[in-house]
Amino acid sequence: MSIVIPARNEASTIAVVTKQLISLRPDFELIVIDDGSTDGTGEVAADAGATVITQPYSKGNGAAIKRGARAATGDILVFMDADGQHAPADVERLLFKFDEGFDLVVGARSGLGSQASVARWGANSFYNRFASWMVGQPIDDLTSGFRAVDRRKFLSFLYLLPNGFSYPTTSTMAFYRAGYSVGFLPIKVAKRQGKGHINLLRDGLRFLLIIFKVGTLYSPLKVYFPFSVLTAGLGGVNYVATAMVSDSWRFTNMTALLISSGVIIFLLGLLSEQLTNLQYKDVSVDED
């Protein structure tokens, strides 16, 4: 077992998290990825007993996760935050759930009290519902960074993972798309200690793009097709409305534009679907 913790400027909490984990499971490999911290996070973690990998500058949460996954030697990886939100005692619960036959188990937050703000709670609730519709399975928490995963299978998706904050979303949808088993474990999270690294204005657009990433990772046509039908349908409505107003069944430029746009959107979705299939052509589902 390997525990990987990405950390950036978390000197105030990383020692407590590290010591608690070591006291609970001293046999686990514990790796802290110091993502270009300027407050001595790496030194504090090393003094507390963790193996520290230092990035010369901040590359992002996803980049730190990828670096840690490559360096880890355990067959099972546990990812958790360094800010004290995730209870070290929940690692055992996560692994018990994993042993039920899952390839990925996500610690699922619930309720407004488990989110950093009302805005984050609303956004995450929307992501969960949208992703659940995409995969046809209930997804309790798409963006939680507390998870246990089969290392070999996780490494096969590293090329898909972004360097920023949406690695949980990408990896979860990739596992669903490949046909692996994904489970969710209800957890309670503590209030974050220290200042967060997410800025609503700066990162709002990035989180909005997560929605499109979910679609393109799982089934692009499922997103493109409704838009194509809507656009072409507006063309048909425009055709009928023009005829009713002018008493002439003229095929106007706007009608032609809307209908042709709908066809183009559908064809783009079809092409995206084929490209998505190629991304997963080398991923095999093991029947262990």
Solvent accessible surface area in square Angstrom, and as a share of the most:
residue,aa,sasa,rsa
1,M,83,0.37
2,S,0,0.00
3,I,3,0.01
4,V,0,0.00
5,I,0,0.00
6,P,14,0.09
7,A,4,0.03
8,R,96,0.35
9,N,55,0.28
10,E,12,0.05
11,A,28,0.21
12,S,94,0.61
13,T,11,0.06
14,I,0,0.00
15,A,25,0.19
16,V,88,0.50
17,V,6,0.03
18,T,0,0.00
19,K,121,0.51
20,Q,82,0.36
21,L,6,0.03
22,I,56,0.28
23,S,87,0.56
24,L,86,0.43
25,R,78,0.28
26,P,102,0.64
27,D,101,0.52
28,F,21,0.09
29,E,54,0.24
30,L,14,0.07
31,I,3,0.02
32,V,0,0.00
33,I,0,0.00
34,D,9,0.04
35,D,6,0.03
36,G,18,0.17
37,S,23,0.15
38,T,124,0.72
39,D,66,0.34
40,G,27,0.26
41,T,0,0.00
42,G,5,0.05
43,E,112,0.50
44,V,45,0.26
45,A,0,0.00
46,A,50,0.39
47,D,128,0.66
48,A,14,0.11
49,G,51,0.49
50,A,10,0.08
51,T,81,0.47
52,V,40,0.23
53,I,29,0.15
54,T,82,0.48
55,Q,4,0.02
56,P,110,0.69
57,Y,138,0.52
58,S,48,0.31
59,K,73,0.31
60,G,19,0.18
61,N,37,0.19
62,G,0,0.00
63,A,12,0.09
64,A,0,0.00
65,I,1,0.00
66,K,26,0.11
67,R,93,0.34
68,G,0,0.00
69,A,0,0.00
70,R,143,0.52
71,A,42,0.33
72,A,2,0.02
73,T,108,0.63
74,G,10,0.09
75,D,120,0.62
76,I,25,0.13
77,L,0,0.00
78,V,0,0.00
79,F,1,0.00
80,M,1,0.00
81,D,40,0.21
82,A,4,0.03
83,D,10,0.05
84,G,25,0.24
85,Q,33,0.15
86,H,8,0.04
87,A,42,0.32
88,P,15,0.10
89,A,63,0.49
90,D,18,0.09
91,V,3,0.02
92,E,50,0.22
93,R,99,0.36
94,L,0,0.00
95,L,11,0.06
96,F,142,0.59
97,K,47,0.20
98,F,22,0.09
99,D,102,0.53
100,E,120,0.54
101,G,57,0.55
102,F,52,0.22
103,D,23,0.12
104,L,2,0.01
105,V,0,0.00
106,V,0,0.00
107,G,0,0.00
108,A,5,0.04
109,R,37,0.14
110,S,83,0.54
111,G,43,0.41
112,L,86,0.43
113,G,79,0.76
114,S,15,0.10
115,Q,27,0.12
116,A,76,0.59
117,S,44,0.28
118,V,99,0.57
119,A,55,0.43
120,R,49,0.18
121,W,105,0.37
122,G,33,0.32
123,A,36,0.28
124,N,6,0.03
125,S,24,0.15
126,F,114,0.47
127,Y,11,0.04
128,N,26,0.13
129,R,172,0.63
130,F,36,0.15
131,A,0,0.00
132,S,28,0.18
133,W,121,0.42
134,M,2,0.01
135,V,17,0.10
136,G,58,0.56
137,Q,99,0.44
138,P,101,0.64
139,I,8,0.04
140,D,77,0.40
141,D,2,0.01
142,L,0,0.00
143,T,24,0.14
144,S,1,0.00
145,G,16,0.15
146,F,0,0.00
147,R,1,0.00
148,A,0,0.00
149,V,0,0.00
150,D,32,0.17
151,R,56,0.20
152,R,147,0.54
153,K,9,0.04
154,F,2,0.01
155,L,53,0.27
156,S,48,0.31
157,F,0,0.00
158,L,16,0.08
159,Y,134,0.51
160,L,26,0.13
161,L,7,0.03
162,P,31,0.20
163,N,79,0.41
164,G,28,0.27
165,F,76,0.32
166,S,18,0.12
167,Y,4,0.02
168,P,8,0.05
169,T,1,0.00
170,T,0,0.00
171,S,1,0.01
172,T,0,0.00
173,M,0,0.00
174,A,0,0.00
175,F,1,0.00
176,Y,34,0.13
177,R,57,0.21
178,A,10,0.08
179,G,48,0.47
180,Y,16,0.06
181,S,50,0.32
182,V,20,0.11
183,G,4,0.04
184,F,25,0.11
185,L,21,0.10
186,P,95,0.59
187,I,10,0.05
188,K,181,0.77
189,V,23,0.13
190,A,56,0.43
191,K,175,0.74
192,R,55,0.20
193,Q,96,0.43
194,G,63,0.61
195,K,180,0.76
196,G,35,0.34
197,H,52,0.23
198,I,50,0.25
199,N,71,0.36
200,L,104,0.52
201,L,172,0.86
202,R,128,0.47
203,D,2,0.01
204,G,34,0.32
205,L,115,0.57
206,R,134,0.49
207,F,30,0.12
208,L,97,0.48
209,L,93,0.46
210,I,4,0.02
211,I,21,0.11
212,F,114,0.48
213,K,61,0.26
214,V,1,0.00
215,G,2,0.02
216,T,61,0.35
217,L,11,0.06
218,Y,46,0.17
219,S,22,0.14
220,P,1,0.01
221,L,44,0.22
222,K,74,0.31
223,V,26,0.15
224,Y,64,0.24
225,F,101,0.42
226,P,65,0.41
227,F,116,0.48
228,S,6,0.04
229,V,80,0.46
230,L,106,0.53
231,T,24,0.14
232,A,33,0.25
233,G,37,0.35
234,L,90,0.45
235,G,0,0.00
236,G,31,0.30
237,V,98,0.56
238,N,39,0.20
239,Y,62,0.24
240,V,68,0.39
241,A,46,0.36
242,T,26,0.15
243,A,6,0.04
244,M,146,0.65
245,V,130,0.75
246,S,52,0.33
247,D,129,0.67
248,S,40,0.26
249,W,164,0.58
250,R,132,0.48
251,F,125,0.52
252,T,24,0.14
253,N,135,0.69
254,M,102,0.45
255,T,0,0.00
256,A,40,0.31
257,L,104,0.52
258,L,36,0.18
259,I,56,0.29
260,S,50,0.32
261,S,32,0.20
262,G,3,0.03
263,V,78,0.45
264,I,98,0.50
265,I,45,0.23
266,F,69,0.29
267,L,96,0.48
268,L,90,0.45
269,G,0,0.00
270,L,71,0.35
271,L,102,0.51
272,S,26,0.17
273,E,32,0.14
274,Q,92,0.41
275,L,97,0.48
276,T,6,0.03
277,N,61,0.31
278,L,103,0.51
279,Q,76,0.34
280,Y,17,0.06
281,K,136,0.58
282,D,118,0.61
283,V,30,0.17
284,S,78,0.50
285,V,66,0.38
286,D,48,0.25
287,E,161,0.72
288,D,162,0.84
